[in-house]
């Protein structure tokens, strides 16, 4: 059996089902709780961006995930 850990909170993901119990975001594997926190953190920022740019969005996601990994927690903006 393959073991999978969340790259942000380092919790074991016991029943690893892609896009259900873990998510592959910005070349990282994150658990459902961390994915929810990522969406919660980014939603107000994305809503204020006019005009929307997909390259900016991808960079924002990657930077947010890398910052959370370096601090081992999510930071609200």
C-alpha positions as CSV (number, residue, x, y, z in Angstrom):
1,X,0.0,0.0,0.0
2,X,1.2,3.4,-0.9
3,X,1.5,6.1,1.8
4,X,0.5,9.6,1.1
5,X,1.0,12.7,3.2
6,X,-0.3,16.2,2.8
7,X,2.6,18.5,1.8
8,X,1.3,21.4,3.9
9,X,0.0,19.9,7.2
10,X,1.9,16.6,7.0
11,X,-1.1,14.5,8.0
12,X,-1.4,11.0,6.6
13,X,-4.1,10.6,3.9
14,X,-5.4,7.2,4.6
15,X,-8.0,6.7,1.8
16,X,-6.3,8.5,-1.0
17,X,-8.8,9.2,-3.7
18,X,-7.7,11.8,-6.2
19,X,-9.9,14.9,-6.3
20,X,-11.9,13.6,-3.3
21,X,-9.6,13.1,-0.3
22,X,-6.5,14.6,-1.7
23,X,-5.8,17.2,-4.4
24,X,-2.8,17.6,-6.7
25,X,-2.2,21.4,-6.7
26,X,0.9,23.2,-8.0
27,X,2.8,19.9,-8.2
28,X,2.0,19.2,-4.5
29,X,-0.4,16.8,-2.8
30,X,-2.7,18.4,-0.3
31,X,-5.5,17.0,1.8
32,X,-9.1,18.0,1.6
33,X,-8.9,20.4,4.6
34,X,-5.9,22.2,3.2
35,X,-7.6,22.5,-0.2
36,X,-10.6,24.0,1.4
37,X,-8.4,26.5,3.2
38,X,-6.6,27.3,0.0
39,X,-10.0,28.1,-1.7
40,X,-11.1,30.1,1.3
41,X,-7.9,32.1,1.2
42,X,-7.9,32.8,-2.5
43,X,-11.6,33.6,-3.1
44,X,-11.5,37.2,-1.9
45,X,-8.3,37.9,-3.8
46,X,-9.6,36.4,-7.1
47,X,-12.9,38.2,-6.9
48,X,-11.2,41.6,-6.8
49,X,-8.9,40.9,-9.8
50,X,-10.0,42.8,-12.9
51,X,-9.5,41.7,-15.6
52,X,-8.9,38.1,-14.7
53,X,-5.6,36.6,-15.9
54,X,-5.1,32.8,-15.8
55,X,-1.3,33.1,-15.6
56,X,-1.7,35.4,-12.6
57,X,-4.1,32.9,-11.0
58,X,-1.7,30.0,-11.5
59,X,1.2,32.0,-10.0
60,X,-1.1,33.0,-7.0
61,X,-2.0,29.4,-6.3
62,X,1.6,28.2,-6.6
63,X,2.9,31.0,-4.3
64,X,0.2,30.4,-1.7
65,X,0.9,26.7,-1.6
66,X,4.6,27.2,-1.3
67,X,4.2,29.8,1.4
68,X,1.9,27.5,3.4
69,X,4.4,24.6,3.0
70,X,7.3,26.8,4.3
71,X,5.2,27.8,7.4
72,X,3.3,24.5,7.8
73,X,0.1,26.5,8.0
74,X,-2.2,28.7,6.0
75,X,-2.2,32.4,6.3
76,X,-5.4,34.5,5.7
77,X,-5.0,37.6,3.6
